Amino acid sequence: MNESFSKMEEKLNIKGKSEEIINKIAQLESICGQDVGRGIQPLVEATRGGLLKTARSIAEHPKPNVAIITGFFLPYGNPPAPETDGPIGCALLAAGLIRAGISVRIVTDSLCFRTVKIALQAAGVTGKICFDIVPVEATKNQQAVSSLLNLWESLETPVSHLISIERPGPSYDGIVRNMQGQDITAYTAPLHLLFASKNIITVGIGDGGNELGMGNIPKDVIRQHIQHGEKIACIVNCDYLIVCGVSNWGATGLLTALSLLRPDLKLAIISGLNSQTEFYILESIVKHGAAIDGIKGVPSLSVDNLPFEYHAQIMKAATQLMK
């Protein structure tokens, strides 16, 4: 146990429980990192410990202000729309942090805004949160990103953490691609530029190798184990990276880990962290937000071609560790 964790034990009144907490968070990481057929296990192993590091960075921060990025627009879907993975995790994470008294703002682009907003409303977040919306149009988006960073630094409580959930980023040639290797750059605002800030702790949550933060993993690992990995591997680095079977699961894992490190926040966090809320968010964004399953490419009450019952089992397994 290192010195910083020992100090945190004393501060948060969890003295003597550190080994148990670390073991539970390791279990959480394994639950959320289950491979669903993409061959991600080597990616999970390469980033093991990222969940604990991320949760600790929030738990230890004297005044966290968290910006959450999400939105993966699928121009080749039927209809073209954002996928269901990402907005659900974003909404659960934002709602849980807000209940715990932690400041949150949401970052997305103009093509994904409606879906993300509906997800937040379904999670019970109304009128309590700032949206930072970056236009997709190339003539406007880079200036918008620069202005956004300036805004964040000028806030009374500057943004401390930037967490991306299922947000695609550029590969080695600057092109943003979907899992099939198709170019979606024109439909993706360059929110990856926000990760260049030296004053913000950056976190990536992804499941396929083409998301923000995956630059932490050697390109050869993604190339060897992920279909089209050579083309799609995102080069954007982050401070901490969490690789999951489905990116939404990373939000559940992070909230659960935070509740273990901060028992004083546990009741607030768990009050809305359940499969009923998760399903309501999914149902809402499919019905009203035009969201589509990222693998099926059509509206469906599923995420990444997995029926909701599968996601509910992950939620149950993760949240049981809080007991």
N, C-alpha and C positions, 0 to 999 in steps of 0.2 A: 504494500500500500504506500503510495507516494505522499509527500508532505502536504500537497494541496488538498488531497482527498481527506487526510486527517483533519485539516483545518475546517473543511466543509462539514465533516461529521460533528464537530463541536458546535459550529454555527447553526446547523439545522437539527441538532438534537437527535442524531442517529448514531451516536457513539456505540461501538460494539456490534453494529449491525452491517458494517460495510461489506463483509464477505458474503453475507446472505443477499444483500442488495445487488452486488456485482454479479453473483451467480444467477439471480432472477433476470437481470437485464441481458445476460448472455443467453439465457433461455428464450427471452423475448426476441432477440436478434435471430435465433435459429427458427423460431415460429414464423416470423415475418420474412425470413430469407428462404422459405421453402421454394424449391424449383417447381414451376408448373409446366415444364416442357420446353423451356427456352435454352437450357444448358447454362444457367447463370451461376451454378455452384462455385466455379473458380472465381467469379467476380465477388461473390459473397465472402469467400475465404480471404480474398485479397483486401477486403475492407473491414474485416472483423474488428470490432471494438468501436466502430464509428457511431453506433447508437449510444453507447455509454458516454463517449466524448461529447456528442451533441447535447445530450440531456444535461450533463454536468455543466456545460458552458452556459446553459440557460439558468440552471438551478443556482449556480454560483454568482451570476451577474447581479450587481446591486440594483440595476434598474433596466431590465430588458425591454426592448421595443422591437418586435419581430415583424419583418416584412415577409410575406409568403408569395412566391411566384407559382403560377400553374397555368394550364391551358395548352393542349396539344391539338391543333386544328388539323383535320383530315380532309384535304381538298378532293381526294378520290373516293370519299365515302358516298353513300346513298341515303340521305342527302349529304353534301359536304357539311361537316359540323365538327365541333370539338369532341374528343372521346370522353367516355365516362370515367376513365382512370385519371386522377389528378384533382378535378374539382371536388370530388367526394372527400378525399383525404385533406384537401385544403380547408374545406368547410368544417370538418371534424376538429382539425388542429386549431383553426382560428377560434372556434366556439369554445373549445376547452381552455385555451390560453386566456381568452377574455373572461371566462367564468373565474379563472384563477387570479384575475386582476392584472394580467400582463397585457401591455399595449400591443395591438396588432394592426397591420395594414395589408391590403391585398394588391398584388401586382399581376396584371395580365395584359393582353393586347385586345385591340378592338374587335377581332373576330371571335374571341372567347369570352368577352365580358358578360354577355347575357347569361350564358350557361353558368359561369362562376358566380354571378350575382344571385341567381336562383338557388344554387347550391348553398350559399351562405344563408339565404332567407329560410330555406328548409331546415337548416341546422339551428335556427332560432336567433341568428345574428341580424338585427334590423336597426338601422340608424346608429350603430355603435362603432362603425368601422370606416376607414378611408380606403377608397379604391384609387390606385394609380394605374391609369390606362394608357398604354403606349400604342400609337397608330401603327398599322402594318405598312402603310405607304412608305417607300424608301426615302422619299424626299423630306419626310417629317420625323421618322422614328429615332435616328441617332441623336438629333437635337433634343428630342423628348427624354431620352435616357439620360443625357448629360444634365438636363434641367432637373430631372428627378433626383439624381445624386446630390445636387446642390441643395434641393429642398430638404432631403433627409438629414443633411449635415446641419442645416439651419434650425431644425426643430428644437424645441425646449428639451425634449428627450430624444437625442439622435437615434436613428435606427442602429441597433446593436447586432442583430442577426438577420441574415437573408437566407430563407429556406426555400429551395425549389423542389416542387413535387411534380414529377412527370412533365417536365418541360424540355423540349428538344433543343439541341445546340449544334453548332457547326462542327463538321469533321475536319480533317487535315487540310482539305482544299477550300474551306470556308463555306461549303454547302451544307445546309440542314436537310437531313433525310429521315424518312419514316423507316419502319422496320423492314419494309420491302426494298429499301435502297432508293426509293423515289425522291426526287428533289422537291422539297416543300418550302424552300427558302422564301419565296415570294409571299407565303401565307404565314410567316413566322416573324414577328417583330424581334429585333436583336436584344432581347432582355438579358442575353448572356453578358453584355457589356457591363451590367450592374455588378457582375462578379469581379470586376477589375478593382473595385474599391479596396483600399488598404485599411480602412477604418471600420470595416464591418466583418463579422464572423460569417463566413459563407458555408452553407450546407446543401448538399445535393441528395435527393432521394429519387432513385430510378430503378428500372427493372430490365433494361434491354441493351444498354451500352451506348445509346444515342442521346441520353439525357444530360442536362447540365451537371457538372461535377465528375462525370465519368473520365475526365482527363487524368484523374488520380490513379487510374488503373493502367498498367502498361498496355500499349496498343496491341501487342502480340497476344495478350490474354483474351482480349475481346475478339480479335481476328480468328483465333483458333477455336473458340467455343461458341461464338454467336453467329447465326446465319447473317451473311452480308456484313460481318464485323469489320472487314477491311475498309468498306465504304462508309459505314454509318457511325463508327466510333467517334464520340464527341471528345474534343480536345480541351474543353474548358475545365480547369481545375477548381477545387474548393478546399476549404479548411477541413471539413469532415464530410464523409460520403457514407450513405446508407443504401445498400442494394437489397431489394426485396423481390419476392415472387411477383407481386403486384404493387405498384408504387403507393396506392392508397393505404396499404398495410403499414407503411413506414410512419404515417401520421398516427395510427393507433399505437404503434410501438413506442413512438417518441412521447406521446402523452402518458402512456403507462409507465415508461421509464422515469419521466419527470415526477409522477406521483409517488414512485418508490423513493426517489431522492428527496422529495419535498412532501413529507407526510402532512404538513400544514395546508397543502394545496389539494390533497387527495380527494376530499369530498366534492370540491368544486369541479375538479376534472372529471370524475367518474359520473357525475349526475347526468351528463348527456352523451356519454361514451358507451353506446350499446347498438346492437344490430337493428333495433327498431328505428332508431334515428338514421342509421346508415342507409337502410332500405328506403326510408322516406326521402332522403336526399337523392338517391338513385332514381326513384320513381318520379320525382319532381323535375330533375334535369332532362330525363328522357321525354316526359310528357310536355313540359313547358319550355325547355331550354334547347331542344333539338339535339341533345347529345346522342352519340352513337357508340356502340361497342367498338373498341379499337381494333379488334381482330375480325369480327364479323363485318364491320363497315356499315351496319344498319342500326336503327333504333332497337334497343333490346334491354330488358331488365337484367343485364349481365355486365360484367366487367372483364375484359380480356378473354372472352369466350368461356368464362366460368360462371355457372349459375350462382345466384345470390346466396344460396344455402352454403356454398363453399366459403364465401367471404364471411358469412355469419359464424362459421366454425372457427375461422382465424380470429375474429373479434372475441369470441368466447374464450379461446385458449389464451389469448394475450391478456385479457382483463382479469382472468382468474388468478393471475400471478400477483395481482394487487392485494389479494386476501392474506 
